[in-house]
C-alpha cells in the first residue's frame, strides 16, 4: 500500500510539472498563430487604416453650373426663352438668391460663378459642359441633368440607363482628371409625372405643351387610357432609374454630394411653375431649388 501511495504521488508531481511547462508553450503557440509578425495582436490590426474621407467644404468660393433648361431659367421670365439671371445655381436675381448668391455674396457672385448649362441638353452633352466648367477651375460644380433624356418624342427614344451611367461617369472622370479637389453637387431629376399632374389643369399650359415640350410625358395630356397611363409610367420609371445612377456614381466620389432625391420629392405647385408652360420652374420655383441646394451644400452631413 505504501509503494502504491508513493507511485500515485510521483505521478501527480510529474503531471503537475508537465502542465506547468505546457501552459507557457501553449500561450506562445497561440501568439505565433494569431500574429505571424510577432508584434502582438491579430493580423487584422496590422492592416493599414482606410484613407480618411476628405472634408466637405461648406463655403466654396467659386461655382460652375452644368445641366439643362432648368439651370438656364427657361420660361421663368418670358415665354420660350432662357433667363439665366434667375437660375437657381448661378443667378443674380435678388429674390431668387441663387446658390452662388448665397455662398459668394450678392454681386460678388457674378465674377466667381459660371453657367454652362444649355436648354435642351441631355446627359450626352454633359462631358463637353464639364470640359467648359473645368476651364474656370471652380471649387464647386452643380449638376442638374436628365429631364431631357426622359422627355423625348416617344418612350422608345429615351436615353438608356446604361448610356446615362456611362456619360455621367465620363463627366466626373473629366472633372477629376483636371480638378481632383473640386466638389460636385448633384441634383436629382424632377418628378416629371408630378409636373404633368399639376400643370394639366391649366388650359394655356396644355396648348404650349403641344408645341413639343416633353411629349413622352405631356403628350395627350388629358388621355387616361391604358396606353397613355403606361407611357407616363414608363417615363416615371426611367427618371427613378436615372436618379439611382446619379446617386450610385456620386457615392463613389469622395467629393461628390447627391441631394438625396430632394428635388424629385419636392411637390411643385402652380406658384412654382412657369405661367407660360406650366412645366418648367417659375421664378418662385427657382428660389425653391436654390433653397434646397444651399441647404444640402452647407449641411454638415450629406442627405441620405
N, C-alpha and C positions, 0 to 999 in steps of 0.2 A: 504493500500500500504506500510506503514512503517513497519508493522509487517511482511509482506511478504519479505521486503528487509532484515530485521534482520534475518529472517529464512534462507535466502539464504547465508548471511554472516556466520551464525553459521555453516551451513552445509559445507561451503567451508573450514572453520577453522578446523573442525573435519576431513575432508578428507585429508587436508594437514598434520595434526599431525599424522594421521594413516599411511600415505605414508612414513613419516619420520621414523616411527618405523619399518615399514616393510622392508625398504631398508637394514639396517644392519642385520636384521634377514635373509633376502634373501642371503646376502653375506656370512653369517655364514653357512647357509644351503648349499650353493654352495661349500664352503671349505670342509664341512663334507662329502659331496657326492663324491667329487673328490679325497680326501686324507683321508682315514679312520684312518691313523696313527696320523693325526692332526699336522704333521710336515710341511705342506705346499707343494705345487707341486703335480703332478699326481702320482698315484701308480707306473706307469712305471719308474719314476725317482728313485724309491726306490729299483728296482731290481739290483742285483749285476752285474757289468760290465763283459763282456766276458773276459776269460783269454787271455792275450796277446800272440800272436804267437812268439815262441822263435826265436831269430835272427839266420839267416843262417850264419854259419862260412865259410867265403870265402877262408880261408887258413888253412885247416885241416893239421895235422902233421903226419898222418898215414893213409894208404889206403889199403883196401882189395877189390879184384875183384872177382865177380862170374859171371857165364854165360856159353857160348858155344865156338865153334871153333874160332869165330871171335876174342874173347878176348884172345885166345891162339895163335893167329897169324898163324893159319893153312894155309899152302900153300903160305905163304908170302916170305919164304926163299928157301925152297926146296919142291919138289913135294910130295904131300900127307903126310906131316909131320908138327907137331907143331913148332912154332918159337916164344916162349913167350918173347924173348928179344925185339921183335918189336911190342909187344902188345900195343894198344892204351891206355890201362888203367895203366899198371904197367911195361911196357918195359924199358930196359936200353939203347936202341939204341939212339945215339946222333942225328940222322937225324929225327927219328920219334918224339922224345921228347914227351914221353907219359904224361898222366895226372900226374902220380907220379913224373916224371922227372921235370915237370914244377912247381908243387906245393912244392915238397920237396927238389928240388935242386940237379940235376945230380946224382952223385954216392951215395949221401946220401939216395936216394930213395930205394936202394936195401935193406937196413936194416929196413925200415919202410913201406914196401909195400909187399903184398902177392897176388898171383894169384891162386885162387881156381877153376877157370873155367875149363871145360873139353870138348874137341871136341866131338860132337855128343850129348851133353847134351840137355835135354828138361826141361820144366818147372817143371816136376815131380822130377827132380834132384836138384832143387833149394833149398828146405829146408835143405837137407844134406850139400850142399855147404855153406849155410848160417851158419849152425852149425860150420863148419870148420872155417869160417871167424870170427865168434864171439870169438873164442879162442884167436885170436891176439888182441882183443879189439881195432879195428881200429876206428878212428874218422870219416872216410868216407868209405862207401861201394858202389862200382859201380856195376850196374846190366845191362847186355845185354843178353837177352834170348828170345826165341820164334820162331826163324827161323826154328829150327829143329822140332818144333811142327806142322808147316805147311809143311815142307819138308819131306814128307813121301812117301812110295811106291805108295800110291794112296790117293785121297782126302778123301776117307772113313776112312782112318786111322789117319787123322789129329786130334790133341787134341781138344776136345770140348771147347767152350768158357767158359762154366760153370766150367769145371775142371781147365782150365787155371787160372781163377779167384781164385778158392779155393787154388791152390798151391802157387800162388803169395801172397795171404793174409796170408797163413800159414807161408811163408818165412819171411814176415815183422813182424809178431807176434813173431816169434822166435828171431829175432833181438831185438825187443823192450823189450822182457822179460828179456834179458841179458844185453843189452846196450841201455837204454832208451834215451840217449843223442847223440848217433851216428847218423850221417846223411847218407842219401841214395840218390844216383844219378841214375836215371833210364833212360836208352837209349831206344828209340823206336826201333821196329823191322824193319830192312831194307825193302825197296820195292823190293821184290823178282821178281816181274814181270819186273821191270826196269832192274834188273841184267840179267834176261833171254834175254830181248830185246837187251841189249848192248853186251852180250857175244856170242850170237848165230851166230854172223858174223865171229867168229874165228873157223876154222876147227879143230885145236888141242883141243881147249876147249870143243867142242862138243864131241870129242872122249873120253875125260876124264869124261864128264857128263854121258856117257853110262856105266861107272863103278858103277853108283848107286847114284850119287850126286843129291839130291832133285828131284826125279823123278816126283813128283806131279806137279812141275813147269817145270822142264828141260827135262822130257821125250819126245821123238819125237819132238825135238827142232824146226824142220822146218815145222811141221804139222800145217796147218791153217784151218782145217776142223772144223765143228761146235763142235764136241766133244772135240777137243784139246783146242779151244778157251774157251769153257765153263769150262773145267778143270782148266785152268790158272786163269780164272776169280774167280773161287771158292777159289783158294788159296789166291788170292789177297784180296778177301772179308774177309777171315779168319784172315789174317795179320792185316787188318784195325780193325777188332774186337778185336784182341789181344792188339793192341795199345790203344784202348779205355779202356780196362780193366786196363792196366798199368797206364794210366792217372787217371782214376777214383779212383783206390785203393790208388795210391800215394797221391792224393789230400786229402785223409782223414788222412794222417800222416803229422803233422806239420813240421817234419824234413826230409821230402822226397821231392825231386825235379825231375820232369819229364822233358825230353828235349823238350817238345812241338812239337814232331814229326820231329825234326831236322834231325835225321838220315834217317827216312823214306823218307823225302823230298829231301835228298841230291842226286844229279844226278851223280852217279859214272860213270866215263868214262873208256876207255880202260887203261889209265895210272893208275887208282886207283884199277884195278882188277888184281888178280893174273895171271901171264903169264903161269901158269900151268893149272889152271882150269877155269879161266875167270868167276869166280863167287864169291870167297872169296876176301876180300880186299888185295891188294898188300901192299908192304912196304909204298908206297905213299898213298894208301888208309887208312892205319892205321894212318898215320900222319894226314890225314884229320879228321878222327874220334877223334883223340886226340885234335885237334883244336876246334872241335865242343863242346866236353865235357868240356874242360878247360874254354872256353868262357861262357858256361852256369853255371858252378860251381862257377866261380868267379864274375858273374854278380850280381848287387845289387838286382835285382828283378828276379824271375823265369820266364822262357819263357812262353808265352801264348799258 
